[in-house]
Amino acid sequence: MGQNAKVDADSFLVCGLGNLGQYCVSVLKEFGVKVNAIEVTNTQKWEIPDLPDFIDKLVIGDCRQPKILEQAGIRYCRAILIVTSDEPVNIAAAFAARSLNPKIRLVIRSAQENLNELLSENLGNFVAFEATQLPAKSFAIAALSSQTRGFFTLENRLVRVVKVPIDASHRWSDRRRLYEINSSANRQVLIHARAGKPTPKAFYQWEPDAQVLPGDTITYIEATENLVARSVRPVKNFGQFWKTIFTEMTWQNIQNKLKQFWSESSQTRRVAVVGGIFMVSLFLSGMLLYKLQYPKISLQDALNVSLVLSIGGYDNLFGQLQIPFEIPWWLHLFSISLTVAGTVFVGILYAVMTERVLAARFQFSKRRPPVPKADHVVLIGLGRVGQRVAQLLEELRQPLVGVKATDLEPGVLSQMPLIVGNIQNALSKVNITTAKSVIVVTDDEVANLEIALRAHAANPTASLVIRTFDPRFSENVARLLPYARVLGVYALAAEAFAAAAFGENILNLFRLNNQTTLVTEYQIEADDTLNGKLLADIAYGYGLVPILHAKADHQIPKFMPSNDIKLAVGDRLVVLATIEGLQRVEQGKTIARQWLVRVEKAVSPDAAFEGAAVISRVSGCDMHLARTLMNQLPGTLQYPLYKHQAHRLVSELSKSQVSAQIVSNV
């Protein structure tokens, strides 16, 4: 959340100084806060240069021990990041930290989703991530040759970040200005780059009046229509259920159901149905005949005799040398027939059961689809990260083939073609020469490099994405292989961990223009730096992109909300943010306002009255100041604005028949 005045010291504690922990320390230090750390052993080898200079206090010991946590200043820390590679240690340390500091924010590394939910309910102020799975979406997007640069689901709507190169045939080319593209309720321009010029890193570094020209590149975010939800049939009450049953039980409906069942049944099942009806008839006939022939026996005894004969128990009744009771020849012959029919029927039942078992077995071992011929993605390595990447690519309907040393469990990614065996030899089986992308995400970064080199040698035109862990290794590989996308999982994940330590809810992350962009959710509290601010101040002052806003009274959330909205306690806001933007929010430092609006004239008193309301609403200034200006035209609004905000104010005033222009305040 924004800067919290109740916290006495902005101290943070990082437990575990592996690759992830070191990156977390580095990112936290960019916020200008005090960072303490706990490491189980004293090491002189650091993956990040000068890391010891970033740590204000280093304690050697077990982070599960209260004494060690005390030495590291747990009672004075705002948040603790527990990011060792041992999940049981992380969970135990979280309990120890909560017992020593009931208010500290807990950010831990854990892949146990169900356990994480329980811990969140019981520990409070708790968030857990799995470092290796957070960047999965970045790997999937990096392999796409399409214009999509990021995507996520928000309030049952698909939100995409799209990067579009503009050519002469594009519908925007020479026809639109940037602010017109940005006017849609579902679209927001993020970045605009002219041909031959460097791409801006920050949002809003574009001119609203700029004409869209061939050669430009425009990056924007858009929210699609609601995703199609599976319809749910209304639940009927007990009376309605029986009413429906009796209504539908007509002879015509029963005939139709029987015809449908018969047409859809296999030959074996049809024989079983006919045999079952025949056996039931013989069984009831046998019970009736024995009861009529021997009136002194009970109905239960007659039923028992018929049942014994039906399941092949002829020898139990007539297996002796001399028949133990008198029986007519016709009833004796019927008994033999009943036993033979029962034996045959049991055989039919075995056949039906065997058919079902074999069908189930073949279903489990159903052959996977064939390997695509061309324009597909080759995914090498199907651990937890690889499987998540595969799921994302399937959601995007990308042709895909996976490669794994051992087979997957039945039912896992069953629609994905899979090559099982030696990964080094698998490239010859996946049509590598015609693939559009190759993603290498095994748990061995050296093996990843070797496989990537082989893949590039076989297909130099394919996009290449390599998973790495060691930051130095990542830098070296990226330098030597400029044609490859080298993604360090810990470098990507550390920014999410660090942002979560300040109270932010990180919904997603993706890479845009070689920097991490975080989808961040704020719940506005009374002492936040965001409380009481216009969305324009948050967007242009902090460099965030508001994409969803919901009032505290649980109204329907608005996508791409108006910049005129003023935040209040309890509001929910979801934004796109870089780590620099989150730093500005945390420190309460906004970009300077450098523009003024000069109002020339209003066509009528009503226009002047309306213009004052527009000025107050768009700029956020006091209504008295706005009315004073409109009563003394021409005049300049002595209330500095951001350039995009000033442009919007001039546009809104023109709609109210008030002419105005932007002037610099520098």
Secondary structure as GFF3:
##gff-version 3
##sequence-region A 1 666
A	DSSP	beta_strand	11	15	.	.	.	ID=ss1
A	DSSP	alpha_helix	19	30	.	.	.	ID=ss2
A	DSSP	beta_strand	34	39	.	.	.	ID=ss3
A	DSSP	alpha_helix	51	54	.	.	.	ID=ss4
A	DSSP	beta_strand	57	60	.	.	.	ID=ss5
A	DSSP	alpha_helix	66	71	.	.	.	ID=ss6
A	DSSP	three_ten_helix	74	76	.	.	.	ID=ss7
A	DSSP	beta_strand	79	82	.	.	.	ID=ss8
A	DSSP	alpha_helix	87	100	.	.	.	ID=ss9
A	DSSP	beta_strand	105	109	.	.	.	ID=ss10
A	DSSP	alpha_helix	113	123	.	.	.	ID=ss11
A	DSSP	beta_strand	126	129	.	.	.	ID=ss12
A	DSSP	alpha_helix	136	142	.	.	.	ID=ss13
A	DSSP	beta_strand	148	154	.	.	.	ID=ss14
A	DSSP	beta_strand	157	165	.	.	.	ID=ss15
A	DSSP	alpha_helix	178	181	.	.	.	ID=ss16
A	DSSP	beta_strand	187	193	.	.	.	ID=ss17
A	DSSP	beta_strand	217	226	.	.	.	ID=ss18
A	DSSP	alpha_helix	238	248	.	.	.	ID=ss19
A	DSSP	alpha_helix	251	264	.	.	.	ID=ss20
A	DSSP	alpha_helix	267	293	.	.	.	ID=ss21
A	DSSP	alpha_helix	299	310	.	.	.	ID=ss22
A	DSSP	alpha_helix	314	318	.	.	.	ID=ss23
A	DSSP	alpha_helix	329	364	.	.	.	ID=ss24
A	DSSP	beta_strand	377	380	.	.	.	ID=ss25
A	DSSP	alpha_helix	384	395	.	.	.	ID=ss26
A	DSSP	beta_strand	400	404	.	.	.	ID=ss27
A	DSSP	beta_strand	418	420	.	.	.	ID=ss28
A	DSSP	alpha_helix	423	426	.	.	.	ID=ss29
A	DSSP	three_ten_helix	427	429	.	.	.	ID=ss30
A	DSSP	three_ten_helix	432	434	.	.	.	ID=ss31
A	DSSP	beta_strand	437	440	.	.	.	ID=ss32
A	DSSP	alpha_helix	445	458	.	.	.	ID=ss33
A	DSSP	beta_strand	463	468	.	.	.	ID=ss34
A	DSSP	alpha_helix	471	480	.	.	.	ID=ss35
A	DSSP	beta_strand	484	488	.	.	.	ID=ss36
A	DSSP	alpha_helix	489	501	.	.	.	ID=ss37
A	DSSP	beta_strand	505	512	.	.	.	ID=ss38
A	DSSP	beta_strand	515	523	.	.	.	ID=ss39
A	DSSP	alpha_helix	535	536	.	.	.	ID=ss40
A	DSSP	pi_helix	537	541	.	.	.	ID=ss41
A	DSSP	alpha_helix	542	542	.	.	.	ID=ss42
A	DSSP	beta_strand	545	550	.	.	.	ID=ss43
A	DSSP	beta_strand	558	559	.	.	.	ID=ss44
A	DSSP	beta_strand	572	577	.	.	.	ID=ss45
A	DSSP	alpha_helix	579	587	.	.	.	ID=ss46
A	DSSP	beta_strand	595	602	.	.	.	ID=ss47
A	DSSP	alpha_helix	605	619	.	.	.	ID=ss48
A	DSSP	alpha_helix	623	630	.	.	.	ID=ss49
A	DSSP	beta_strand	635	641	.	.	.	ID=ss50
A	DSSP	alpha_helix	643	655	.	.	.	ID=ss51
A	DSSP	beta_strand	658	664	.	.	.	ID=ss52
###
